[in-house]
């Protein structure tokens, strides 16, 4: 599947994605890409965030591919049972381990527990070996539980602008391969 043939819905995490974040750059780059907006990026409400994702997916006019980062991954996982026939795939980058309150910001404590059922759509989890918000081993465990493939991103921190990823060209290449897998 070509990127232009899908609605690429970007699901940022806590505080949204700043202008230098790869998600913001992808929204600008993809003609069919758009960010799912939340009422308050700094005071997340899981139910409201899930509802925003469900609504955006239901309003899509093409097959949907979700691109989530950090807490946005948790939102997609919580929304998944309501999206099973509407989403073609999910590219899940640097999940924040909401089950480990010692490594995530307190604003995300209400996002636990992670659902552990297999996802009803094709998915890939992209994880860093030195992410302060989720160990690589935990990301591997989550990918297995969700029946998703794991991609090792090496030592790339939280895969955001703070960790120096900027446009994240390696991620863009991997995402293009992921889209081809979707048919």
C-alpha positions as CSV (number, residue, x, y, z in Angstrom):
1,X,0.0,0.0,0.0
2,X,1.2,3.5,-0.8
3,X,1.2,6.2,1.8
4,X,-1.1,8.3,-0.5
5,X,-3.7,5.5,-0.5
6,X,-4.2,5.6,3.3
7,X,-5.3,8.1,5.9
8,X,-2.2,8.3,8.0
9,X,-3.3,9.3,11.5
10,X,-0.6,10.6,13.8
11,X,-1.1,9.9,17.5
12,X,1.3,11.9,19.7
13,X,2.0,11.3,23.3
14,X,2.2,13.5,26.4
15,X,2.6,17.2,25.4
16,X,2.0,16.5,21.7
17,X,4.9,16.5,19.3
18,X,6.9,19.7,18.9
19,X,7.8,21.2,15.5
20,X,11.1,19.3,15.4
21,X,9.6,15.9,16.3
22,X,9.5,13.4,13.4
23,X,5.7,13.0,13.8
24,X,5.2,16.7,13.1
25,X,7.5,16.5,10.1
26,X,5.6,13.4,8.8
27,X,2.3,15.2,9.1
28,X,3.7,18.0,6.9
29,X,5.2,15.5,4.5
30,X,2.3,13.1,3.9
31,X,-0.5,14.5,1.8
32,X,-2.9,12.2,3.5
33,X,-1.5,12.6,7.0
34,X,-3.1,14.4,9.9
35,X,-2.5,14.7,13.6
36,X,-5.2,13.5,16.0
37,X,-5.6,16.5,18.3
38,X,-6.4,16.3,22.0
39,X,-8.1,18.9,24.1
40,X,-5.2,19.1,26.6
41,X,-1.8,17.6,25.7
42,X,-0.3,18.2,29.1
43,X,-3.2,16.8,31.2
44,X,-4.1,13.6,29.5
45,X,-7.4,11.9,30.0
46,X,-7.3,8.4,28.7
47,X,-11.0,8.1,27.9
48,X,-11.0,11.4,26.0
49,X,-7.9,10.6,24.1
50,X,-9.2,7.2,23.1
51,X,-12.5,8.8,22.0
52,X,-10.6,11.3,19.8
53,X,-8.7,8.4,18.1
54,X,-11.9,6.4,17.5
55,X,-13.7,9.5,16.1
56,X,-10.8,10.3,13.8
57,X,-10.7,6.7,12.5
58,X,-14.4,6.6,12.0
59,X,-14.2,9.9,9.9
60,X,-11.5,8.6,7.7
61,X,-12.2,8.2,4.0
62,X,-9.4,5.8,3.1
63,X,-7.9,2.7,4.8
64,X,-6.4,3.9,8.1
65,X,-2.8,3.5,9.4
66,X,-2.1,4.8,12.8
67,X,1.4,6.2,13.7
68,X,1.7,6.4,17.5
69,X,4.5,7.6,19.7
70,X,5.0,7.1,23.5
71,X,1.7,7.5,25.4
72,X,0.0,7.6,22.0
73,X,0.9,3.9,21.8
74,X,-1.1,3.3,25.0
75,X,-4.0,5.2,23.5
76,X,-4.0,3.1,20.4
77,X,-3.8,-0.1,22.4
78,X,-6.7,0.9,24.6
79,X,-8.8,2.0,21.5
80,X,-7.9,-1.2,19.5
81,X,-11.1,-3.2,20.3
82,X,-13.2,-0.4,18.9
83,X,-11.1,-0.1,15.8
84,X,-10.8,-3.7,14.7
85,X,-12.6,-3.4,11.3
86,X,-11.5,0.1,10.6
87,X,-7.7,0.1,10.9
88,X,-5.3,-1.5,8.4
89,X,-2.2,-1.2,10.5
90,X,-0.4,0.6,13.4
91,X,3.2,1.7,13.6
92,X,3.8,1.9,17.3
93,X,7.0,3.8,18.2
94,X,8.7,4.0,21.6
95,X,5.8,2.9,23.8
96,X,5.9,4.4,27.3
97,X,5.5,1.6,29.8
98,X,2.4,2.8,31.5
99,X,2.5,-0.3,33.8
100,X,5.8,0.9,35.4
101,X,5.0,4.0,37.3
102,X,8.6,4.4,38.3
103,X,9.7,5.3,34.7
104,X,6.9,7.4,33.3
105,X,5.6,10.9,34.2
106,X,2.8,10.9,36.8
107,X,0.4,12.3,34.2
108,X,0.4,8.9,32.6
109,X,-0.4,6.8,35.6
110,X,-4.1,6.7,34.7
111,X,-3.2,5.0,31.4
112,X,-2.4,1.7,33.1
113,X,-2.8,-1.2,32.8
114,X,-1.8,-1.9,29.2
115,X,-4.3,-4.2,27.5
116,X,-2.5,-7.4,26.5
117,X,-4.9,-8.9,24.0
118,X,-3.5,-9.4,20.4
119,X,-4.2,-6.4,18.2
120,X,-7.0,-6.9,15.6
121,X,-4.8,-5.3,12.9
122,X,-1.2,-5.6,11.5
123,X,1.2,-3.8,13.8
124,X,4.9,-3.1,14.4
125,X,6.5,-1.9,17.6
126,X,9.7,0.2,17.2
127,X,11.8,0.2,20.3
128,X,15.1,1.7,21.4
129,X,17.6,-0.1,23.5
130,X,18.1,2.9,25.8
131,X,14.6,4.4,26.1
132,X,14.1,5.8,29.6
133,X,10.4,5.2,29.5
134,X,10.4,1.5,28.4
135,X,13.1,-1.1,28.4
136,X,13.8,-3.0,25.2
137,X,12.9,-6.2,26.9
138,X,9.5,-4.8,28.0
139,X,8.8,-3.5,24.5
140,X,9.6,-7.0,23.1
141,X,7.2,-8.5,25.6
142,X,4.5,-6.1,24.7
143,X,5.0,-6.7,21.0
144,X,4.6,-10.4,21.6
145,X,1.4,-10.0,23.6
146,X,0.0,-7.7,20.9
147,X,1.0,-10.1,18.1
148,X,3.1,-7.3,16.6
149,X,6.5,-7.4,15.1
150,X,9.4,-5.7,17.0
151,X,11.9,-3.5,15.2
152,X,15.1,-2.7,17.1
153,X,15.9,1.0,16.7
154,X,19.3,0.6,18.4
155,X,20.3,3.2,21.0
156,X,18.0,6.1,20.0
157,X,16.6,7.2,23.3
158,X,12.9,7.9,23.3
159,X,13.0,8.4,19.5
160,X,11.9,12.0,19.8
161,X,13.4,15.4,19.2
162,X,15.0,15.5,22.7
163,X,17.0,12.3,21.8
164,X,18.2,13.9,18.6
165,X,16.0,12.1,16.1
166,X,14.6,15.1,14.4
167,X,13.2,14.0,11.0
168,X,14.2,10.3,11.8
169,X,15.0,9.2,8.3
170,X,15.5,5.6,9.4
171,X,12.0,5.5,10.8
172,X,10.6,6.9,7.6
173,X,12.3,4.2,5.5
174,X,11.0,1.5,7.9
175,X,7.5,3.0,7.8
176,X,7.6,2.8,4.0
177,X,8.4,-0.9,4.3
178,X,5.6,-1.3,6.8
179,X,3.2,0.3,4.4
180,X,4.3,-2.2,1.6
181,X,3.5,-5.1,4.0
182,X,-0.1,-3.8,4.3
183,X,-0.7,-4.7,0.7
